[in-house]
Amino acid sequence: MITQTPEPPYYAVVFTSIRTDGDNGYTEMDEYLEELVQHIPGYIGIESARQDMGISVSYWSSLEAIKEWKEAMVHVAAQKYGKEKWYSTYKVRVCKVERDYGF
């Protein structure tokens, strides 16, 4: 599903990753985080796709909201597990969306 975003400006966090073999608790944590993030003020939505490489783009109303999510205790734990067992590599990019359009 394509996220319905507000009029710009808003922010996008692009998370690009390559997974390790096996689930290792990833799916359970991912579902839990998806539920929790919806309660962070300023969270707008997320779009994800995965084949060999995964790309998730989450949308936010402010840099402060992004920071609050980055520092949430369960998200900090997930980041630790990501480095230790879920990803062979990843990259995070924080972007300001100044224009969007579609049909």
TAVEN-V736674 format. One record per residue. N is the residue number from 0. RES is the residue in three letters. OMEGA is omega in whole degrees, 0 to 359 (NA if undefined). Layout:
N,RES,OMEGA  N,RES,OMEGA
This chain:
0,MET,178  1,ILE,181  2,THR,174  3,GLN,184  4,THR,179  5,PRO,173  6,GLU,176  7,PRO,8  8,PRO,170  9,TYR,186  10,TYR,175  11,ALA,173  12,VAL,182  13,VAL,180  14,PHE,180  15,THR,186  16,SER,169  17,ILE,182  18,ARG,169  19,THR,177  20,ASP,176  21,GLY,182  22,ASP,176  23,ASN,179  24,GLY,183  25,TYR,185  26,THR,179  27,GLU,180  28,MET,180  29,ASP,179  30,GLU,179  31,TYR,179  32,LEU,179  33,GLU,177  34,GLU,183  35,LEU,186  36,VAL,181  37,GLN,180  38,HIS,178  39,ILE,177  40,PRO,180  41,GLY,176  42,TYR,182  43,ILE,181  44,GLY,182  45,ILE,173  46,GLU,182  47,SER,173  48,ALA,179  49,ARG,163  50,GLN,175  51,ASP,177  52,MET,177  53,GLY,175  54,ILE,175  55,SER,177  56,VAL,175  57,SER,185  58,TYR,188  59,TRP,180  60,SER,184  61,SER,174  62,LEU,179  63,GLU,178  64,ALA,177  65,ILE,180  66,LYS,180  67,GLU,179  68,TRP,180  69,LYS,184  70,GLU,178  71,ALA,187  72,MET,182  73,VAL,177  74,HIS,176  75,VAL,177  76,ALA,179  77,ALA,178  78,GLN,179  79,LYS,179  80,TYR,178  81,GLY,180  82,LYS,185  83,GLU,189  84,LYS,186  85,TRP,185  86,TYR,171  87,SER,174  88,THR,174  89,TYR,179  90,LYS,177  91,VAL,177  92,ARG,178  93,VAL,188  94,CYS,172  95,LYS,179  96,VAL,181  97,GLU,180  98,ARG,170  99,ASP,179  100,TYR,179  101,GLY,176  102,PHE,NA
